[in-house]
């Protein structure tokens, strides 16, 4: 290489350029090099290349020199030392040249101190950014324009159930159903076209294990440095547990809504001022108005004038937190007068926050007729029967009213959930259990009332008593102590009665009482079967006897027990209803159910049928 070419390289290069011999002595340096190192030419020509490095980099400088001696060139990064002691980082590209017959090393130096600082700042920023993303509860994601994952934090692994390698590059179609994929594509397209982010998009996804999950997703555009659309980013918040709870709650609400709509009682919800906000179909049927005619009307619009002050006084108790039950007369369409029994319960979201009133009422028009018949009756036996009719009809009201309160409790549970308080799944489970049990009891009580309202048996037929008994036993045999039962078939097999379908319920309900109150396991020392069924003729009656040694003894004061079982606590609700139904049906046939309690447990049930029912 000529000296003139060497001179041109030194004076016109954009980099700091210097030359040194193979011993490291500096031979020449350009103006940028003098400015970079802070020396004059006279000063720097007295230095070796090793004098321009901090002591801790001398070994690295020697390795670079060894490489260029062997290879003829070397590119590397190293720290240099300025005249004033300041250290800076540089990229060095060195080559061996021959000038005037002598080998020299040309070094081109570029100061990268600022670049290093920027890279370190960027690295620290990225580390801070990643630490932040990894510690947030939600998932952060970035996808390209096709919807393939390009970046995400570790929370996404928990949501989808895949590994990091499996998720990287995964397309949304791989974890979404076909219908949901169409929705996602539309959301991406809307954001791409409008540039406006989507703040909350509900996404149903499929986990790796096949389970369905739910999340709320935000979507916004990613733009590169030139403003070009590069992809999408956003936050994914898993709401699977909340969504499943909402679905379960909605299903439960729909189920109980169906129940409340099918009940015989009228149900009304009032706001704190007394205006109707809800009325079930029984209310519209009773009053003769359509639902839209009732909603927004005040309760006082439907109360008879003579009852208004009394009802107003009762209503004032609700704001104080008191429930009450009372009798009044309401006015239906065309001023039709309807006597009802009302149970009104205040609704409070908190102790002092009055939200309105739950009103349950029963049409007692038939009861009023019963009362009139009772007042006119001259025979004591008829009086007793009418009193029983009144009692059992009231019993229907009590049970149905309590079910309404359960439904109200479910509604309050929903309010609690939407107010972002803890969702009580166990409470829903218990409410379901109670409602199912209460629904069965309501069926029994309604049947009691239906039998009482019939003056004579319905369509009769020839019924074999033994066949009915066996049919009733078979409904319980798989899971009860009815496996240990003895039937005296010699006489029972010959008995045929003229009766309607209610006869089966007599045997079924008595066995239901025995099964529900007795033990499914017998005492090992108990040598006799727990149940013995036989029949005989007593005076003017056919007596079918069920001798049970394993059920709960029944008190002689059956009526008092019935009332207690209905009003005192959930666990005993409907406890004696099977006995009540069997007793009512026997009276319906003109017969009697006689019960003798045994000590310490068991009962003798004697069914006394009139002989005229026997078909010879």
Long-range contacts (C-beta under 8 A, 24 or more apart in sequence): 1-97, 1-98, 1-99, 2-99, 3-99, 3-100, 6-97, 6-99, 9-106, 13-108, 15-108, 15-109, 15-110, 16-108, 16-109, 16-110, 16-111, 17-106, 17-107, 17-108, 17-109, 18-106, 18-107, 18-109, 19-99, 19-104, 19-105, 19-106, 19-107, 20-48, 20-49, 20-104, 20-105, 20-107, 21-102, 21-103, 21-104, 21-105, 22-69, 22-103, 22-104, 22-105, 23-48, 24-48, 24-49, 24-50, 24-65, 25-49, 27-104, 33-109, 36-82, 36-88, 36-109, 36-111, 37-80, 37-82, 37-83, 38-82, 38-83, 38-84, 39-83, 43-83, 49-107, 51-81, 52-80, 52-81, 53-78, 53-79, 53-80, 53-81, 54-79, 54-81, 54-87, 64-92, 64-94, 65-105, 68-94, 68-95, 68-96, 68-105, 69-96, 72-96, 77-112, 80-109, 88-113, 89-113, 89-116, 138-235, 138-236, 138-237, 139-235, 139-236, 139-237, 139-238, 140-233, 140-234, 140-235, 140-236, 141-233, 141-234, 141-235, 141-236, 142-222, 142-231, 142-232, 142-233, 143-172, 143-231, 143-232, 143-233, 144-230, 144-231, 145-192, 145-229, 145-230, 145-231, 145-232, 146-171, 147-171, 147-172, 147-173, 147-184, 147-185, 147-188, 147-232, 150-231, 155-236, 156-236, 159-205, 159-207, 159-213, 159-215, 159-236, 159-238, 160-205, 160-207, 160-208, 160-213, 161-207, 161-208, 161-209, 162-208, 166-208, 175-205, 175-206, 175-207, 176-203, 176-204, 176-205, 176-206, 177-204, 177-206, 180-204, 180-205, 187-219, 188-219, 188-232, 191-219, 191-220, 191-221, 191-232, 192-221, 192-229, 192-232, 195-221, 197-221, 197-234, 198-234, 202-239, 203-236, 212-240, 213-238, 213-240, 214-238, 214-239, 214-240, 214-242, 214-243, 214-244, 215-239, 215-240, 242-423, 245-417, 245-423, 245-425, 246-417, 248-425, 248-428, 249-413, 249-414, 249-417, 249-428, 252-410, 252-428, 252-431, 252-432, 253-410, 253-411, 253-414, 256-406, 256-407, 256-410, 256-435, 257-407, 259-403, 259-407, 259-435, 259-439, 260-404, 260-407, 263-400, 263-403, 263-404, 264-362, 264-396, 264-400, 264-446, 265-360, 265-361, 265-362, 265-397, 265-400, 265-401, 265-404, 266-340, 266-360, 266-361, 266-362, 266-363, 267-358, 267-359, 267-360, 267-404, 267-407, 268-299, 268-358, 268-359, 268-360, 268-361, 269-347, 269-356, 269-357, 269-358, 269-359, 270-299, 270-356, 270-357, 270-359, 271-355, 271-356, 272-319, 272-354, 272-355, 272-356, 273-298, 274-298, 274-299, 274-300, 274-315, 274-357, 275-299, 277-356, 286-332, 286-338, 286-363, 287-330, 287-332, 287-333, 287-338, 288-332, 288-333, 288-334, 288-336, 289-332, 289-333, 299-359, 302-330, 302-331, 302-332, 303-328, 303-329, 303-330, 303-331, 304-328, 304-329, 304-330, 304-331, 304-337, 314-342, 314-344, 315-344, 315-357, 318-344, 318-346, 318-354, 318-357, 319-346, 319-354, 321-346, 321-348, 322-346, 327-364, 330-361, 338-363, 338-365, 339-363, 339-364, 339-365, 339-367, 339-368, 340-364, 341-394, 341-397, 343-397, 343-401, 345-405, 345-408, 347-408, 347-412, 349-412, 349-415, 358-404, 358-405, 358-408, 360-400, 360-401, 360-404, 360-405, 362-396, 362-397, 362-400, 362-401, 364-393, 366-393, 366-453, 367-393, 367-394, 385-452, 385-587, 388-452, 388-584, 389-449, 389-452, 389-453, 391-559, 392-445, 392-448, 392-449, 392-452, 392-580, 392-584, 393-449, 393-452, 395-445, 395-448, 395-562, 395-566, 396-442, 396-445, 396-446, 396-448, 396-449, 398-566, 398-567, 399-438, 399-441, 399-442, 399-445, 399-566, 399-573, 399-574, 400-442, 402-438, 402-573, 403-435, 403-438, 403-439, 403-442, 406-431, 406-434, 406-435, 406-438, 407-435, 434-570, 437-573, 437-574, 438-573, 438-574, 440-574, 441-573, 441-574, 441-577, 444-509, 444-574, 444-577, 444-578, 444-580, 444-581, 445-577, 445-580, 447-505, 447-581, 448-577, 448-580, 448-581, 448-584, 451-502, 451-581, 451-584, 451-585, 451-588, 452-584, 452-588, 454-588, 457-499, 457-500, 457-502, 457-588, 457-589, 458-500, 458-501, 458-502, 459-500, 460-498, 460-499, 460-500, 461-498, 461-499, 461-500, 462-496, 462-497, 462-498, 462-615, 463-496, 463-497, 463-498, 463-499, 463-503, 463-504, 464-493, 464-495, 464-496, 465-492, 465-495, 465-496, 465-497, 465-535, 465-544, 466-492, 466-493, 466-495, 468-503, 468-504, 468-507, 469-507, 469-533, 471-504, 472-504, 472-507, 472-508, 472-511, 473-511, 475-508, 475-511, 476-511, 476-512, 476-515, 479-520, 480-515, 480-518, 480-520, 481-515, 481-518, 481-519, 481-520, 481-521, 481-522, 481-530, 481-531, 481-550, 482-511, 482-514, 482-515, 482-531, 484-522, 484-529, 484-530, 484-531, 485-529, 485-530, 485-531, 485-532, 485-533, 486-529, 486-531, 486-532, 486-533, 487-533, 487-534, 488-532, 488-533, 488-534, 488-535, 491-534, 491-535, 491-536, 492-533, 492-534, 492-535, 492-544, 495-535, 495-542, 495-544, 495-614, 496-614, 496-615, 497-542, 497-609, 497-613, 497-614, 497-615, 498-613, 498-614, 498-615, 499-589, 499-613, 502-585, 502-588, 503-585, 503-589, 505-581, 505-582, 505-585, 506-582, 506-585, 506-586, 506-593, 506-607, 509-578, 509-579, 509-581, 509-582, 510-546, 510-578, 510-579, 510-582, 510-605, 512-578, 513-551, 513-576, 513-578, 513-579, 514-546, 514-548, 514-550, 514-551, 516-578, 517-551, 517-552, 517-575, 518-548, 518-550, 518-551, 518-552, 518-601, 519-550, 522-550, 530-602, 537-611, 538-608, 540-610, 540-611, 541-591, 541-592, 541-608, 541-609, 541-610, 541-611, 542-608, 542-609, 542-610, 542-611, 542-613, 542-614, 543-606, 543-607, 543-608, 543-609, 544-606, 544-607, 544-609, 545-604, 545-605, 545-606, 545-607, 546-604, 546-605, 546-607, 547-602, 547-604, 548-602, 548-603, 548-604, 548-605, 549-598, 549-601, 549-602, 550-601, 550-602, 551-601, 551-602, 551-603, 552-601, 553-597, 553-598, 553-599, 553-600, 553-601, 553-602, 553-603, 554-579, 554-595, 554-597, 554-603, 555-597, 556-597, 558-583, 558-595, 589-613
